[in-house]
Amino acid sequence: MWPDLDPGRIQAVDRMEIYGDEGAHLEFCAYDAGVLALAYILESGRLQNALWRGLQRAPNVELIVGARCAAADFGQGEARLGLDDGRTLRAALLVGADGANSWVRQAAGLHADVYRYETQGVVANFECERSHDGVAFQWFRTDGVLAYLPLPGRRMSMVWSTPNAHAEELLRLPPEQLAARVAEAGQGVLGRLQVITPPQAFPLRKIRVPDIVAPGVALIGDAAHVVHPLAGQGVNLGFGDAMVLARLIAEREPYRGCGDPVLLRRYRRERAEPVAAMRLVTHGLERLFATRSRWLRTLRNRGLALTDRVVPVKNLLIRHAIG
């Protein structure tokens, strides 16, 4: 879908600057790692629109709009999905790609372990006095994790993962005060800021689904796992799920259907390690920087500084993050 997107609304990230709460610094650079970009920042709504247009053009896809799922039954070698308009759909495999509060997951009886961080992600877009030059910034602070994500032009998108009380305080601030607070927290790297979209907030949580498959059903994306957003890898994990499941279906033996138990077990096995690794990293970092322990604060900042000095490790992290 990439060619369907407006290049003027896409911002490449050439460098990332990460700061600890005691002066530690870690830098990732696309040029040093030999890649075109560390990441691309774009609006999720525009990506979804491009995907929708692609589905409309696809000759082997039937889009059903305006009907909701009402019932599901898994068994006898097929999945049956009842819609609230009376229709029943039958398929060898039902893929649950319906988000963190997945209806399909509940209908299939797949248990989900939910951990609530008691923090919120506060988001807003800003006009910047200085150019960001394609650099993303992140600060691990005592009041949470603050990120500046570059947008086309002199604009950036802020994500501040912070405790509930502080999040509510930020949401109540007038635009001028919010801009000043965010600029100060970001050490003034982009100069004066001006709010261009009102702040919004969403609760942060971790969702672990012990088993992402069942007879006739497979979960992908946030329906299968939700991780802390501090690494910006949640959507990429979902893309990885879709790619692996599609590949396994395409490569299956002719006598195996799309919902074959062996195929589903392969999918579960292939996705277990990358999802568990990302969950461990994001949850571990969030817990490490949330602690008030003095010796852990020293340890985490020394860890950032040490990683910055070991170039092969940095390049390995970059290549793992971009797949």
C-alpha positions, 0 to 999 in steps of 0.5 A: 500500500506504500505507493498509495500514501502521500509522500508529503505526509510521511516523515523518515526518521534518520536518527534517534536521541535517547536520554536517561534521567541522569544525563546518560545518552544513547544515539541510533543513526540510520547512516551508521547502521547502513539503512535508509531510515530507522523508521517512518512516521505517518498518520494511522488513519491515512494508512488505514485508508490506503489499506481499505482502498487496496482491499476494494481493488483486490479481486479475491476479497469480499468486503462486508460493511454495516454488519456486526458479529453476533455469534461464532461457532468453531468445530467440525472442520470450519468456523461459522460466524453469525452476523446481526443481519441474519447471515452466516459466514463459513470458513476454514479459518477465522482470523481475529484482527479486531484489536485489544478488546477482541470479540473473536478472542472472547468468542473463541474462549481464548484467555487474556492476561491484562496488566494495567500500568496505571499510566496513560499515553498523552498525545498531541501535535505541535508546531516547532520553532526549530527544525527536527531534521528527521530526528526522534527524541526520547527522554526517560524521566521520573514522571514517565517516558516522553517522545518527540516523533518528527512529522513533515515540516516543522512539526512533531507528534508528542507521546508522553507515557506518564502516571494517571495524575500527571496525565490528567494535569497535562490534559487540563492545561491551556494550550500555551501552558501545555506547549511550554511544559512539553518544551521544557520537558524536552530540554528545549531541543526544538525551541518554542512549541505551539499546540496544533491538535488538542491533547488526548490520552489513552490508558496503557496496558500489557495484554498477554494471550497464552494461546493465540490459536484454537481450532479454526481461529488465529489471532493477530495484532493487538488481539493477540498481544499488546505491549507498552508503546515506549519502543513503538513496536506494537504495530510492527508486531501485528504486521509480523503476525500477518506476514507469518500467517499469510506465508504459512497458508501460502506454503502449506501442503495441498492436503492441509486446509487454512485452519489445519491444526499443524499450520496453526501450531507453526504460526503460534511457534514462530510468533512466540519468540519475537512477541515474548522478546518485545514484551520482555524489553518494553515491560522491563524498561518501563519497570526499570525507569519507573522505580525510584531506587537510587542504585537502579537509577544509576544502573539504568543510566550506565546501561544506556551510556555503555550501549551507546559506546558499543557500536555493533550492539547498537547496529544489531538493535537497529536491524532487529527493530526494523525487521 
